[in-house]
Amino acid sequence: MASRLPASPSLLPARGHRKVPEEGSAPLDRCSEPETGIFDTPGNRYITIELPGIDHEDIRFAVDGSELHIAADGREMMFRNIIPLDGMEPDSLRYTFRNGIPEFSLRNISGKA
């Protein structure tokens, strides 16, 4: 089932995430920096990334410890990012892709934001 963002989430700055090149990929300065939104609500965190021109087949992601690693390669855009997941349940990760925007959601460990 597709996740929906809450009507009035509290927007957090996407600090702590970092853009990283993948081995054999374009140099870091050729990677794009799309808009990334991190929204916390009581019990959940939602992460959205605007990736125009990227199809859902072009997106790869994985949880490594307490980090979400995201990579996308399109014809004219390349994106790499690592987002910390401190306080989140990594096994609760859900992913949807709508209108060029991947959405990730995770539950808060304590169930509270």
C-alpha positions as CSV (number, residue, x, y, z in Angstrom):
1,M,0.0,0.0,0.0
2,A,1.3,3.4,-0.9
3,S,2.2,5.7,2.0
4,R,0.8,9.2,2.2
5,L,2.4,12.1,3.9
6,P,0.4,13.5,6.8
7,A,-1.6,16.6,6.2
8,S,0.6,18.8,8.4
9,P,4.0,17.2,9.0
10,S,6.7,19.2,10.8
11,L,9.5,19.8,8.2
12,L,13.0,19.0,9.3
13,P,16.1,20.3,7.5
14,A,17.8,17.4,5.7
15,R,21.0,18.0,7.6
16,G,23.3,15.1,8.3
17,H,22.7,13.5,4.9
18,R,25.6,13.5,2.5
19,K,26.0,13.2,-1.2
20,V,28.4,10.4,-2.1
21,P,29.8,9.1,-5.4
22,E,29.6,5.4,-6.1
23,E,32.7,3.6,-7.3
24,G,33.1,3.9,-11.1
25,S,30.5,6.7,-11.2
26,A,30.7,10.3,-12.3
27,P,32.8,12.7,-10.2
28,L,31.0,14.1,-7.2
29,D,30.8,17.6,-8.8
30,R,28.7,16.1,-11.6
31,C,26.2,14.6,-9.2
32,S,22.9,16.5,-8.8
33,E,21.5,17.8,-5.5
34,P,17.7,17.4,-5.7
35,E,15.4,18.7,-3.0
36,T,15.2,16.3,-0.1
37,G,12.5,16.6,2.5
38,I,12.5,14.8,5.9
39,F,9.2,15.0,7.8
40,D,8.8,13.7,11.3
41,T,5.3,13.0,12.8
42,P,4.5,11.2,16.0
43,G,5.7,7.6,15.4
44,N,7.0,8.0,11.8
45,R,9.6,9.6,9.6
46,Y,8.9,10.3,5.9
47,I,11.7,11.1,3.4
48,T,10.9,12.5,-0.1
49,I,13.3,13.3,-2.9
50,E,12.5,15.2,-6.1
51,L,14.1,13.3,-9.0
52,P,12.7,14.6,-12.2
53,G,13.6,12.4,-15.2
54,I,14.3,9.4,-13.0
55,D,12.1,6.2,-13.4
56,H,11.5,4.0,-10.4
57,E,13.6,1.3,-12.1
58,D,16.6,3.7,-11.9
59,I,16.5,4.0,-8.1
60,R,18.4,1.7,-5.7
61,F,18.3,1.9,-1.9
62,A,19.4,-0.1,1.1
63,V,19.6,0.2,4.8
64,D,23.1,-0.2,6.2
65,G,23.1,-0.1,10.0
66,S,21.5,3.2,10.8
67,E,21.8,4.8,7.4
68,L,19.6,4.8,4.3
69,H,21.7,4.7,1.1
70,I,19.9,5.9,-2.0
71,A,21.3,6.0,-5.6
72,A,19.6,6.9,-8.8
73,D,21.0,7.0,-12.4
74,G,19.0,8.5,-15.2
75,R,20.0,9.6,-18.6
76,E,20.8,13.2,-17.5
77,M,20.9,12.9,-13.7
78,M,22.9,11.0,-11.2
79,F,22.1,11.1,-7.4
80,R,23.8,9.5,-4.4
81,N,22.8,10.2,-0.8
82,I,23.1,8.8,2.7
83,I,20.5,9.7,5.2
84,P,20.9,8.9,9.0
85,L,18.1,6.8,10.5
86,D,19.0,7.3,14.2
87,G,15.9,6.4,16.3
88,M,14.1,4.7,13.4
89,E,13.3,1.0,13.0
90,P,15.2,0.0,9.8
91,D,13.0,-3.1,9.3
92,S,10.0,-0.9,9.0
93,L,11.2,0.8,5.8
94,R,8.5,1.3,3.1
95,Y,9.0,2.7,-0.3
96,T,6.6,4.2,-2.9
97,F,7.3,6.1,-6.1
98,R,4.8,8.7,-7.4
99,N,5.2,11.4,-10.1
100,G,9.0,11.3,-10.1
101,I,9.2,11.4,-6.3
102,P,10.3,8.5,-4.2
103,E,8.9,8.4,-0.7
104,F,10.4,6.4,2.1
105,S,8.7,5.9,5.5
106,L,10.0,4.4,8.7
107,R,8.6,3.9,12.2
108,N,10.2,5.6,15.2
109,I,11.7,3.1,17.7
110,S,9.8,4.6,20.6
111,G,6.6,5.2,18.5
112,K,6.9,8.9,19.2
113,A,8.7,11.7,17.3
